[in-house]
């Protein structure tokens, strides 16, 4: 099972959207500085996770969450939490 996730920097509020089969391990990678695009914003906390059935579905959902419509969806669902 795959997951689409959103993490947020506890330092500057930067949000990153990604996909993984193991979100817990992926979050550790982000926080250890192993991911180039998030390295300068550490540390991160998980703010959203959505399970999907396949890698293809995860990739499609990740693309959606990175779109303008997806950003509005995120704001609607978790806007008050972040």
N, C-alpha and C positions, 0 to 999 in steps of 0.2 A: 504494500500500500504506500502511496506517495502522499506527501503533504505540500501545500503551498503555505508559506508563512510570511509574516511581516515582523521585523525586529526594529526596535527604535533605540537610538543612542541615548544613554542616560546623561550624556554631557551636553550635546547640542540639539537633540531632538530629531536628528537625521533618521529617516525611515528607509529601510531596505526591504524589497520584496524578492522572495526566492522560492525554490522548490527543493525538496530533499526526501529521501526515504527514511532518514533519521534526523529529525529536526533538533533533537537534544544535542547530538554530536555536531551537527552543522552550526548550531549556536556557539558551541565551544570553539569551533574553528574560527568563527567571526571574532570572538572575544580574545583569542590567542594571536590575532593579527595575521592569520593564514590566508585571508581573503583580501586581495589588493584593494578592491573598491570600497571596503568598509574599514580598512586598517586605521585611518586617521580619525575615526569617529568612536572608537571603543571607550567604554564597554557598552554592550547592548543587552536589552531585555526583550523577550518574546511578547508581542502584543496581540498577535492573531495567528491562528493555525486552522487550516481547512483540509480535511482528508479527501483525497480523490482516488479513483481506482487504478489509474495507469499513469505512466510517465507522460504520455501524450496529453492526457487530460490535465495533468499538473502544469505542463508547459503552456497549454491554452489558457488555463486559469491565471497563471502568472502573467502572461501577456495582457490579459484583461485587467488585472489589478494595476498594471503599469500604465494603462490608458487613462484618458480623461474621465471616461465613465467609471472605470474601476476606482480611481481616486475619489470620486464622488461617493461611490458605494462604501469605500473604506471610511470616509468621513462620517457618513450616515450611521454606520455600525459602531465604530470605535472612537468617533470624534470626541466624545466627552471623556474618554479614558486617557487620551494622550494630549 
